[in-house]
């Protein structure tokens, strides 16, 4: 069965940042935050201090995965330019999103560069309190559907066909948690596609909370969710992940298989569960029919991220990003 990993990260140089400070590479896949917190960021055998396009392609080939959507996050540090280089080098394997800190003075200029010069047609906003903007700009909470900076961004990108806004807003106990704003924005900007990362951070012991979030998205055609890292979120490490099966069943019932995308959130998630298990667990369940599995594994991500406008735009972009 054809597969697209709809949530994956490339790491040229570990440069993470969040409320713990900066992330510093130690080798052997390990890293340390400025506050002294240690993490094992990279799976063994795929890189000591990086997770390159070539390493990822080898990993994907081992599992028969055709393509991947490369997203950005504060954990690894924004890898915008390396992502662009990798897409240009391997256009049949990767498409991707760039990220921007909307608190940066020149955030609109940064967005224009990535959209107009580099040809990106997807933007990832990592706004979670745990690992995103609400963690290092925590004194100034904001809502996506009322923040003027976000409005400026959406007004700008809505002029570009095939554009996707992908959002990670974190766990329910974080001030950044805002599933209702995704429904509002999707209705307000029908020309855009919206993707929520990690199925709104589900917990099997709180299914009604997940139901409340997903019900707000029901029937909204341009709103999707990936199901990456849901094993990590719920501490699900026994294959084929019974907790994850329960939350995905609910998601199918409420928003439908046509609005779900399989992904892994590698590399970090591949340190908790093997990439092989993350790539194959859904096939060991009866959640989806064969046709629905084709949608979740491939067709939905192909339609949303690998759309013709996105592929054409980044293919035609020239390398004019380096300023003298």
N, C-alpha and C positions, 0 to 999 in steps of 0.2 A: 504493500500500500504506500502511495506517495505521501511524503511528510514534509511540512515546513515547521521548523522550530520558531514559533512566533514570538519568543522572548528569550534573547540570548545576548551576552555581552562579549565584546572583544576588549582586550586589555593590552595595550602597547607598553604602557608604563603605569604601574600602580600609583594613583594620585588621588586617593579618596579623601573626602572631607565630610564631616557632619558635626553634631554637637560635641563629639569627643575630640575634635581637632582634625589634624591631618593624618592620613594613613601612610605608613612607611613600610616598604618592602624589606623583609628579612631573609628571603631565600627559602627554598623548599616549599613554596606555596604559602608561607606564613607572612603575616604582616602585623604591625603594632600601631595602635592609635596614639596620639600625643598624650592621652591621659593614662597610658600604660596598658590598655586593654589589648589582649592578643587575639587574633583570629586566624583560622586556616582558610585562606581565600581561594586558593587554586587547587584543583584535583591533582593528585600525583600523576606524573608522567606527561603532563600537558604544559608544563612550564614552571620554572622556579619563581620568576618575578613577572611573568607576562602570560597572556593567553591569546596568542597571535591568530591571525586569519588562517595560516597554514595548519596550526595545531587544531583549530576548530574544524577545518575541512577534513582532516584525518579522522577526528572523532565522529563527525557526521557520516563519513563514508563507512566507518565500521558498523554504523546502525542503519545504513541505507537511507539517510535523510538527504533530500535533494537541496533544500534551501534553508536559510535562516534570516530572521528579522533581527537586526542588531540595534539594541536599545541602549540608552545611557542611564547612568545612575551615580549618585554621590558616593556610593560604596567603593566603586572602582575609580571614581573620578571621571569627568566627562572626557570621552574619547572621540570627540566629534570629527576631528580631522583624520585620525587613523581609520575611523569608520568609513569616511568618504574615500580614502585611499584604497581601502579593502574592497569596497563596492566597485570602484573603477577597475581594480585589478581582477576581481572575480565577479563580474556582473551576473553570471548565471547562478551564483550561489548565495549572494547577499543583497539585501536592501536594508535601509536603516533609517533611524531617526536621529536628529541632533537634540541637544539640550541647551538650555540657557537659564541663568539665574535672573529672574525678573526683577530682582533688587539691584542688579548692576545698572550703573548710570546709562550705559550704552546698549541696553538690552534690545532695543528695536533695531539698532544698527547691526548687532550680532545676528538677529533673526533675518534681516534683509540679506546679509552676506551669505548665510547658509541656504536661503531659499532662492535668491536671484543669481548668485554667483556659482554656488556649488550644486544647486538643483535639488536639494532635499524636498521631499513632499510628506515628511512626517516630523512631528515635534513631540518630544517626551518631556513632560513636566513632573519632576520628582518633588512632590510637596509634602511628603510625610514628615511627621515629627520625629520618628525614629531615625530616619536616614536622609531626609530631604530638607527642603527649604524651611519648614517649620521647626526643624531641629537647630539650624544655625541662624535663623531669623525668627526665633521663637517669640520674641516680644511684640511682633507685629503680625498676628494671625490674619488670614485673609480667606475669603470665599471666592471660588473660581467664577461664580456667576454674578458677582457684584464688584470685583476688583477692577479698577479702571485700566491697569496694565494688561490684565488678561483680556479685557475687551478690545484694547488696541491690537493685541496680538491676533485675536480671532478675526477681527475685522480685516486685518492685513492678509492672513493666510486664506481666508475664504475666497479671495480672488483667484486662487490657484487650484484648478481642478485636480481631484484625486488626493487632496490633502487629508492627513490623519492627525488628530491630537490624541496622544496616549498619556494617561495620568496614573500615577501611583500616589494615593492619598493616605496610605497607611492603615493601621489597625483601629478598631472601634474606640479604643480608649485614648486615642491621640486627638489633639485639637484640629488636626488636618483632615480627619475623617469626614467625608461629605458626599455620600452617594447621591444625595438629592440634587447636587449641583450638576452632575453629569447628565441627568435627565433634562434639566432646564437648558443646559447648553446645547444638547443634541436637538432639542425642539427649536431653539433659537437660531441655530445654524444648520439647516437641513442639507446644505451643500457639502458639509464636512462629515467625515467619519470620526467617531470617538471610540477609544478603547480604554477600558479600565483594567489595570494590571491586577493579577493575583485574585481574581474573582471576589473583590471587595474584602479580602483578608478573612476567609471563612473559618469558623470553629465549629466542630461537629456538636459540641455541647451547647451551642447557642444557635441552633438552626432557625429559630424564629427571627433572630436579628438578621441573619442572611436573607431570609424570606422578605423581610421588610425592605431591605436594600434592593433586592432583585425585582420585587414587584413594582418599584418605581420606574424600572427600565422596560417593563413589559410592553410590547407592541411598538417600541421605538426602533425604526428600521436602521438608523445610522448609528446605533449604540451597541458595542460589542464588549466582550471581556475575554482576556486570556486566563488560562488556568495554570499558570506557571507558579512554582514555589509553594503551592498549597500544602504540599507535604511538610515543608519546613515550618510553615506557620502553625500547623497543628501537631508538630512532633510525630509525624507519621513516617515510620522507618521500616515497617514490615510489609514487604511486597506481597500482594499488589495494592496495598494502601487502602484499607477499609474505610478509614475516616474520609479520605479524599473521594472515595466512591460515593459516599453519602451526600457530600456537598455538591458534587457534580450532577448527581441524579436530580437534586432539587433545582439546580440551575437549568438543566434541560427542561424540566417540567414548567418552569416559569418563563424563561426567555428563549428557550429552544436551542437545538443544536446548531441552527444557522447563525447563532450569535456568540458562539464559543470557539476559542482557538487554543489548540494545544501548544504548550511551550515548556521550557525547562528552567529558565533563569540561571543557566550555567554561566560562569563557572562555579559560583559559590554553592548553588544548590546541588551541584554534582559532588560536593564534598560530604554532604549528608546522606545522599542516596546516589548510587552509581548512575552515570548517564544512561547506561543500558536499561536500567529499571525505569528511569524517568521517561525513556523513549518508548517503552513497550507496555506499561502497566494498563493503559486503557484497553488494549487488545485482549487483556485477560479478564475483562468484565463484560457484562451484558447490558451496560448502560445505553449504548448506542447500537442502532442497526448498522449494517455495512455501509449504507449510503450516508448515514449520519456521521459515521467515523471518517468517511472521506471528506466531509465538510469540515469537521473539527480538526483533522490532521492536516488538511491541505487547502481545500477550496475556499474557506473563509479568509485565511491569511493571504491567499493568492489574490482574491478580490479586493481586500482592504489595503494591503501593503504593497503587493506586487502589481498594482493596477497599471494600465498602459501609460497613463500620464506620468506616474512616478518613475517608472523604468526609463521612459524616453527622456524625461527632464534631467535625471542624474547622469544618464549616458551621454547627453549632449553638452554637459557642463564642462568648461575648460578649467584648467588649474590656474586660476587667477586669484587664489585666496591669500597668497603670501604677499604682504605689503613690503615695499622697499623702505 
